[in-house]
Amino acid sequence: MLVTYKPTYEELEKRVRELEDEILARMQAEEVLRESEKRYCSLVETSSDWLWEVDARGRYTYVSPRVREILGYEPEELIGRTPFDLMPEEEVRRVRMIFAALLKARRPFTLLENLNLRRDGGRVFLETSGIPVFDSCGEFAGYRGMDRDITERKQAGEALKESQQKLADIIDFLPDATFVIDSEGKVIAWNRAMEEMTGLEASRILGKGDYEYALPLYGERRPVLIDLIGAGDGELEPRYKNITKKRGILYAEIYTPNVFEGEGAYLLVTAAPLFDAYGKRVGAIESVRDVT
């Protein structure tokens, strides 16, 4: 005979309470998840970086709204396309070789610089970082990452290089023998007039420190006028005659038998500090004039 168990009222009431608690817990978890998703979407949409996801074939499956400002495309326009579709041909060849090795090893990558074309044809430099994504079975599913617009930084860097080259050209063609050292005391410029005076080519002295620039001028390693810029009045090198200091610039006279292939010369030497845009001293410059 089959006996059917009938729960008591107290058991039913307990089970109802358990179900209510379970439903409430699930609702709270879903609410937390929704809030988390809202925060994530808010962060993605307001981020200054362009966030993206690609599948195992390198095709975009997600593109954040930031792409509008960076490349001029609507996010949905790029779904199904690849990053290489946005690059000039020569850049595709360069980046494809780099990315092929990363893809083969399933490795993350950071700060990969690449040139892209805006929808209007403008050139944009991006800095790309990404990590591999795997599905629940451990199979490779693509990459997730972000792009940062570094166009202004690249342009500033190019402008700085151009400015430095112009300065180097100016120094090179100065009629007075001139050299420049950086904050570590290493030679970063040695012009043609200095080569003629000392017989030492720039290629043999650039990058050298430890007072090496004093050797062709004075025959020994020692502090020269350029090294005395920050010295007090009582510390100025006694080897120089008629040494004066005006507005941080040093002027002095000296005779040395070492220049002009041993013929020697009386020299008027001038040394001044060099500062960056923030007023930090980054080196010094010295000019030497033959006043024999």
VEXDREN-2710 file (C-alpha; in Angstrom, 1 decimal):
% VEXDREN-2710
k/r/px/py/pz
1/MET/0.0/0.0/0.0
2/LEU/1.4/3.3/-1.1
3/VAL/1.7/5.9/1.7
4/THR/1.8/9.5/0.7
5/TYR/3.7/11.8/3.0
6/LYS/1.9/15.0/3.8
7/PRO/4.2/17.8/5.2
8/THR/3.0/19.6/8.2
9/TYR/1.9/23.2/8.2
10/GLU/5.2/24.2/9.9
11/GLU/7.3/22.4/7.3
12/LEU/5.4/24.1/4.5
13/GLU/5.8/27.4/6.1
14/LYS/9.5/26.8/6.6
15/ARG/9.9/25.8/2.9
16/VAL/8.0/28.9/1.7
17/ARG/10.3/31.1/3.8
18/GLU/13.4/29.3/2.3
19/LEU/12.0/29.9/-1.2
20/GLU/11.3/33.5/-0.4
21/ASP/14.9/33.9/0.9
22/GLU/16.3/32.2/-2.2
23/ILE/14.3/34.4/-4.6
24/LEU/15.3/37.5/-2.6
25/ALA/19.0/36.5/-2.7
26/ARG/18.7/35.9/-6.5
27/MET/17.0/39.3/-7.0
28/GLN/19.7/41.0/-5.0
29/ALA/22.5/39.2/-6.9
30/GLU/20.9/40.2/-10.2
31/GLU/20.6/43.8/-9.0
32/VAL/24.2/43.8/-8.0
33/LEU/25.1/42.4/-11.4
34/ARG/23.0/45.0/-13.2
35/GLU/24.7/47.8/-11.2
36/SER/28.1/46.3/-12.0
37/GLU/27.2/46.2/-15.7
38/LYS/26.0/49.8/-15.5
39/ARG/29.2/50.9/-13.9
40/TYR/31.3/48.9/-16.5
41/CYS/29.3/50.4/-19.4
42/SER/29.7/53.9/-17.9
43/LEU/33.4/53.5/-17.5
44/VAL/33.8/52.1/-21.1
45/GLU/31.7/54.9/-22.6
46/THR/33.5/57.7/-20.8
47/SER/37.0/56.3/-21.0
48/SER/39.4/58.3/-23.1
49/ASP/40.7/55.1/-24.5
50/TRP/39.1/53.0/-27.2
51/LEU/38.2/49.5/-25.8
52/TRP/37.6/46.6/-28.2
53/GLU/37.3/42.8/-28.5
54/VAL/38.2/40.7/-31.5
55/ASP/37.5/37.0/-32.2
56/ALA/40.0/34.3/-33.0
57/ARG/40.1/35.5/-36.6
58/GLY/40.9/39.0/-35.5
59/ARG/37.5/40.5/-36.4
60/TYR/36.0/43.1/-34.1
61/THR/33.1/41.8/-32.0
62/TYR/32.9/44.8/-29.8
63/VAL/34.0/48.4/-30.3
64/SER/33.5/51.1/-27.6
65/PRO/32.0/54.5/-28.6
66/ARG/35.3/56.3/-28.1
67/VAL/36.2/55.2/-31.7
68/ARG/34.0/58.0/-33.0
69/GLU/36.4/60.7/-31.6
70/ILE/39.6/58.8/-32.5
71/LEU/38.9/57.4/-36.0
72/GLY/35.5/59.0/-37.0
73/TYR/33.7/55.6/-37.3
74/GLU/30.5/54.5/-35.6
75/PRO/31.2/51.4/-33.4
76/GLU/28.8/49.2/-35.5
77/GLU/30.7/50.1/-38.7
78/LEU/33.7/48.2/-37.4
79/ILE/32.0/45.0/-36.3
80/GLY/33.3/42.2/-38.5
81/ARG/36.3/44.2/-39.7
82/THR/39.9/43.8/-38.5
83/PRO/42.4/46.3/-37.2
84/PHE/44.4/45.9/-40.4
85/ASP/41.5/47.3/-42.4
86/LEU/42.2/50.7/-40.7
87/MET/46.0/50.9/-41.5
88/PRO/47.9/52.0/-44.5
89/GLU/49.4/49.1/-46.6
90/GLU/53.0/49.6/-45.4
91/GLU/51.8/49.7/-41.8
92/VAL/49.8/46.5/-42.3
93/ARG/52.9/44.7/-43.5
94/ARG/54.9/45.9/-40.5
95/VAL/52.3/45.2/-37.8
96/ARG/51.1/41.9/-39.2
97/MET/54.6/40.4/-38.7
98/ILE/54.7/41.6/-35.1
99/PHE/51.1/40.4/-34.4
100/ALA/51.6/37.0/-36.1
101/ALA/54.3/36.1/-33.5
102/LEU/52.0/37.3/-30.6
103/LEU/49.0/35.4/-32.0
104/LYS/51.0/32.2/-32.4
105/ALA/52.2/32.3/-28.8
106/ARG/48.8/33.6/-27.5
107/ARG/50.8/36.2/-25.6
108/PRO/49.5/39.5/-24.2
109/PHE/51.1/42.7/-25.6
110/THR/51.4/46.3/-24.5
111/LEU/52.1/49.7/-26.0
112/LEU/52.3/48.5/-29.6
113/GLU/52.6/51.7/-31.7
114/ASN/50.7/51.7/-35.0
115/LEU/49.6/54.1/-37.6
116/ASN/45.9/54.2/-38.5
117/LEU/43.7/56.2/-41.0
118/ARG/40.7/58.1/-39.9
119/ARG/37.5/57.9/-41.9
120/ASP/38.4/61.3/-43.4
121/GLY/41.9/60.1/-44.4
122/GLY/43.7/61.8/-41.5
123/ARG/46.6/59.9/-39.9
124/VAL/46.3/58.8/-36.2
125/PHE/49.0/57.1/-34.1
126/LEU/47.6/54.6/-31.7
127/GLU/49.2/52.7/-28.8
128/THR/47.6/49.3/-28.5
129/SER/47.6/46.8/-25.6
130/GLY/45.7/43.5/-25.4
131/ILE/45.3/40.2/-23.6
132/PRO/44.2/36.8/-25.0
133/VAL/40.7/35.6/-24.2
134/PHE/39.8/31.9/-23.7
135/ASP/36.4/30.3/-23.6
136/SER/35.0/28.0/-20.8
137/CYS/36.7/25.0/-22.5
138/GLY/40.1/26.7/-22.5
139/GLU/40.0/27.3/-26.3
140/PHE/41.5/30.6/-27.6
141/ALA/38.6/33.0/-28.4
142/GLY/40.4/36.2/-29.4
143/TYR/41.8/39.3/-27.8
144/ARG/40.5/42.0/-25.6
145/GLY/42.3/45.3/-25.3
146/MET/42.4/49.1/-25.8
147/ASP/43.9/51.7/-28.1
148/ARG/45.2/55.1/-26.9
149/ASP/45.5/58.1/-29.3
150/ILE/49.2/59.2/-29.0
151/THR/49.1/61.4/-32.2
152/GLU/49.9/64.6/-30.3
153/ARG/52.7/63.0/-28.4
154/LYS/54.2/61.6/-31.6
155/GLN/53.9/65.0/-33.3
156/ALA/55.5/66.7/-30.3
157/GLY/58.3/64.1/-30.4
158/GLU/58.9/64.7/-34.1
159/ALA/58.9/68.5/-33.5
160/LEU/61.4/68.1/-30.7
161/LYS/63.7/66.0/-32.9
162/GLU/63.4/68.6/-35.7
163/SER/64.2/71.4/-33.2
164/GLN/67.2/69.5/-31.8
165/GLN/68.5/68.9/-35.3
166/LYS/68.1/72.6/-36.2
167/LEU/70.0/73.5/-33.0
168/ALA/72.7/71.0/-33.8
169/ASP/73.0/72.4/-37.3
170/ILE/73.3/76.0/-35.9
171/ILE/76.0/74.9/-33.4
172/ASP/77.8/73.0/-36.1
173/PHE/78.1/76.1/-38.3
174/LEU/79.1/78.6/-35.6
175/PRO/82.4/80.2/-36.4
176/ASP/83.7/79.7/-32.9
177/ALA/84.8/76.3/-31.7
178/THR/81.8/75.1/-29.6
179/PHE/80.9/72.0/-27.6
180/VAL/77.9/71.0/-25.4
181/ILE/77.6/68.6/-22.5
182/ASP/74.5/67.1/-20.9
183/SER/73.7/67.0/-17.2
184/GLU/76.0/64.0/-16.8
185/GLY/79.0/65.8/-18.3
186/LYS/78.9/63.8/-21.5
187/VAL/79.6/65.5/-24.8
188/ILE/76.4/65.9/-27.0
189/ALA/77.7/68.4/-29.6
190/TRP/81.2/69.1/-31.0
191/ASN/81.1/71.4/-34.0
192/ARG/83.3/71.7/-37.1
193/ALA/85.3/74.6/-35.7
194/MET/86.1/72.5/-32.6
195/GLU/87.3/69.7/-34.9
196/GLU/89.6/72.1/-36.7
197/MET/91.0/73.6/-33.5
198/THR/91.7/70.3/-31.7
199/GLY/92.1/67.9/-34.6
200/LEU/89.6/65.6/-32.9
201/GLU/86.5/64.5/-35.0
202/ALA/83.1/64.7/-33.4
203/SER/82.5/61.0/-33.8
204/ARG/85.4/60.2/-31.5
205/ILE/84.3/62.5/-28.6
206/LEU/80.4/62.4/-28.7
207/GLY/79.0/60.5/-25.7
208/LYS/82.3/60.7/-23.8
209/GLY/82.5/62.1/-20.2
210/ASP/84.9/62.1/-17.3
211/TYR/86.5/65.4/-18.6
212/GLU/87.5/63.8/-21.9
213/TYR/86.7/67.1/-23.6
214/ALA/89.6/68.7/-21.7
215/LEU/92.2/66.4/-23.3
216/PRO/92.4/67.9/-26.8
217/LEU/92.3/71.4/-25.4
218/TYR/94.6/71.2/-22.4
219/GLY/96.3/67.8/-22.6
220/GLU/94.9/66.5/-19.3
221/ARG/91.6/65.5/-17.8
222/ARG/90.5/68.3/-15.6
223/PRO/87.5/70.7/-15.0
224/VAL/87.3/73.4/-17.6
225/LEU/85.3/76.6/-17.7
226/ILE/82.1/74.7/-18.6
227/ASP/82.4/72.7/-15.3
228/LEU/82.8/75.9/-13.2
229/ILE/79.4/77.5/-14.1
230/GLY/77.9/76.7/-10.7
231/ALA/81.0/77.5/-8.7
232/GLY/81.2/80.4/-6.2
233/ASP/83.5/83.4/-6.8
234/GLY/86.2/81.9/-4.6
235/GLU/86.1/78.5/-6.3
236/LEU/86.8/79.6/-9.9
237/GLU/89.7/77.8/-11.5
238/PRO/93.0/79.8/-11.0
239/ARG/94.3/78.5/-14.4
240/TYR/92.2/81.1/-16.3
241/LYS/93.1/84.7/-16.6
242/ASN/90.7/87.6/-16.3
243/ILE/87.8/85.3/-15.4
244/THR/84.5/87.1/-15.0
245/LYS/80.9/86.1/-14.3
246/LYS/77.9/88.0/-15.7
247/ARG/74.3/86.8/-15.3
248/GLY/75.5/83.2/-14.8
249/ILE/77.8/83.2/-17.9
250/LEU/81.5/82.8/-17.4
251/TYR/84.2/84.6/-19.5
252/ALA/87.9/83.8/-19.3
253/GLU/91.2/83.9/-21.1
254/ILE/93.9/81.2/-21.3
255/TYR/96.9/80.1/-23.4
256/THR/97.2/76.5/-24.4
257/PRO/100.0/74.9/-26.5
258/ASN/97.8/71.9/-27.4
259/VAL/95.6/73.3/-30.1
260/PHE/96.1/73.8/-33.9
261/GLU/98.4/70.8/-34.2
262/GLY/100.7/72.0/-31.4
263/GLU/101.0/75.6/-32.6
264/GLY/99.1/76.8/-29.5
265/ALA/96.9/79.8/-29.1
266/TYR/95.5/82.4/-26.8
267/LEU/91.8/81.6/-26.2
268/LEU/88.8/83.6/-25.1
269/VAL/86.5/81.1/-23.5
270/THR/82.8/81.5/-22.7
271/ALA/80.6/79.0/-20.9
272/ALA/76.8/79.1/-20.1
273/PRO/74.3/76.8/-18.6
274/LEU/71.4/75.3/-20.6
275/PHE/67.9/74.9/-19.1
276/ASP/64.8/73.1/-20.2
277/ALA/61.3/74.7/-20.5
278/TYR/60.8/74.1/-16.7
279/GLY/63.9/75.9/-15.7
280/LYS/65.8/72.7/-14.9
281/ARG/69.5/72.7/-15.8
282/VAL/70.1/70.0/-18.5
283/GLY/73.6/70.8/-19.6
284/ALA/76.0/73.5/-20.6
285/ILE/77.7/75.0/-23.6
286/GLU/81.2/76.4/-24.1
287/SER/82.6/78.4/-27.0
288/VAL/86.3/78.9/-27.6
289/ARG/87.6/81.8/-29.8
290/ASP/91.2/82.1/-31.0
291/VAL/92.4/85.7/-30.0
292/THR/96.1/85.1/-30.6
END
